[in-house]
Amino acid sequence: MTDTNITTPALTADPEVAAATAQFLTPVVHKMQALVVNGKQAHWNVRGSNFIAIHELLDSVVEHAQEYADTAAERIVALGLPIDSRVSAVAEKTTTAVPAGFAQWRDEIRAIVSDIDAALVDLQAAIDGLDEVDLSSQDVAIEIKRGVDKDRWFLLAHLAE
């Protein structure tokens, strides 16, 4: 039996606006999805005297990153374009400072902050680039950046002397 229910998405926006939005928000989706995976890696393997606080904080960072990835991806799809955030696509486009095994809490925080800093570069590029393209999409990037900045602050507060 042949599947006759083929859905072809229609662009809901100007094709150039949709393509530009995808160009700026796709790296954000990839970085946020990577933060989800790498944040969980750090969460499971964190060690040291500050374990419980960092373990629980990393869960919060992961939850937020998943929400941000979803928000950015849904904006792209709402404009009529697909998003590829399969693990292979995310791995191809991102790197991480998070170690593969156990690590002391200070090292895990530094690694996650490094990953966040890489995401912030893409977020700022999206904010700057979308200013002339699509203000609604720029709002998405601004809101995500606001939340990522806050998570970064919470993490860095643990390293303050």
C-alpha positions in Angstrom: 0.0 0.0 0.0 1.3 3.4 -1.0 1.1 6.3 1.5 -1.0 9.0 -0.1 -0.9 11.3 2.8 2.2 13.4 1.9 2.4 16.7 3.6 4.3 19.5 1.9 4.9 22.4 4.2 4.0 25.7 2.8 6.1 28.8 3.7 4.0 31.1 5.9 6.5 33.9 5.5 8.4 35.5 2.7 10.9 32.7 1.6 13.9 35.0 2.1 12.8 35.9 5.6 12.2 32.3 6.5 15.6 31.3 5.1 17.4 34.1 6.9 15.7 33.2 10.1 16.7 29.6 9.8 20.3 30.6 9.0 20.5 32.5 12.3 18.3 30.3 14.6 19.6 26.9 13.4 23.0 27.3 15.2 21.1 28.3 18.3 19.0 25.1 18.2 22.2 23.1 17.7 24.0 24.8 20.6 21.0 24.4 22.9 20.5 20.7 22.0 24.3 20.2 22.6 23.9 21.9 26.0 21.1 19.5 26.9 23.3 16.5 26.2 26.5 17.9 27.6 24.7 19.3 30.6 23.3 15.9 31.5 26.8 14.4 31.0 28.2 16.9 33.6 25.1 16.3 35.8 25.8 12.6 36.0 29.5 12.8 36.5 30.0 15.8 38.8 32.0 15.1 41.9 33.2 17.0 45.0 32.0 18.8 48.0 29.5 21.0 46.1 28.0 18.0 44.4 24.3 18.3 45.3 24.0 22.0 44.5 25.8 21.6 41.1 24.0 18.4 40.3 20.6 20.0 40.8 21.6 23.3 39.1 22.7 21.4 36.0 19.3 19.8 35.8 17.8 23.3 35.7 20.3 24.4 33.0 19.4 21.3 30.9 15.7 21.9 31.3 16.0 25.5 30.2 18.3 24.6 27.2 15.7 22.1 26.0 13.0 24.8 26.2 15.2 27.2 24.3 16.0 24.7 21.6 12.3 24.0 21.2 11.4 27.7 21.0 14.0 28.4 18.3 13.2 25.3 16.3 9.5 26.0 16.4 10.1 29.5 15.1 11.9 28.1 12.1 9.1 25.5 11.5 6.4 28.1 12.0 7.9 30.0 9.1 7.6 26.9 7.0 11.1 25.4 7.0 12.3 22.1 8.5 15.0 21.9 11.2 17.6 19.1 11.4 18.6 18.6 15.1 19.3 14.9 15.0 22.2 13.9 17.2 24.5 13.6 14.2 23.7 17.1 13.0 24.2 18.6 16.4 27.5 16.7 16.9 28.7 17.9 13.5 28.1 21.5 14.3 29.1 21.8 17.9 32.0 21.0 20.3 32.1 20.7 24.1 34.5 21.2 26.9 32.6 18.7 29.1 34.8 15.7 29.9 33.7 12.2 29.2 33.9 10.9 32.8 33.9 12.0 36.4 35.1 15.5 37.1 35.3 17.9 40.0 32.4 20.4 40.3 34.6 23.4 39.5 35.8 21.8 36.2 32.2 20.8 35.2 31.0 24.4 35.8 33.9 25.8 33.8 33.1 23.3 30.9 29.4 24.1 30.9 30.1 27.9 31.0 32.5 27.4 28.0 29.7 25.7 26.1 27.3 28.5 27.1 29.8 31.1 25.9 29.9 29.4 22.5 26.1 29.5 22.4 26.0 33.1 23.4 28.2 34.0 20.3 25.5 32.4 18.1 22.7 34.1 20.0 24.3 37.5 19.6 24.8 36.9 15.9 21.1 35.9 15.6 20.1 39.1 17.5 22.2 41.3 15.3 21.4 39.5 12.0 17.6 39.3 12.6 17.3 43.0 13.4 17.0 43.7 9.7 15.2 40.5 8.8 12.4 39.5 11.2 11.8 41.3 14.5 9.6 38.4 15.8 12.4 36.0 15.3 14.8 38.5 16.9 12.6 38.5 19.9 13.0 34.8 20.2 16.8 35.1 20.2 16.7 37.9 22.7 14.5 35.9 25.1 16.7 32.9 24.8 19.8 35.0 25.4 18.2 36.5 28.5 17.7 33.1 30.0 21.1 31.7 29.0 22.8 34.7 30.5 20.9 34.0 33.8 21.9 30.3 33.8 25.5 31.4 33.2 25.4 33.8 36.1 24.0 31.1 38.4 26.8 28.7 37.4 29.6 31.4 37.7 28.3 32.4 41.2 29.6 29.0 42.4 33.1 29.9 41.2 33.2 33.4 42.8 35.6 33.9 45.7 
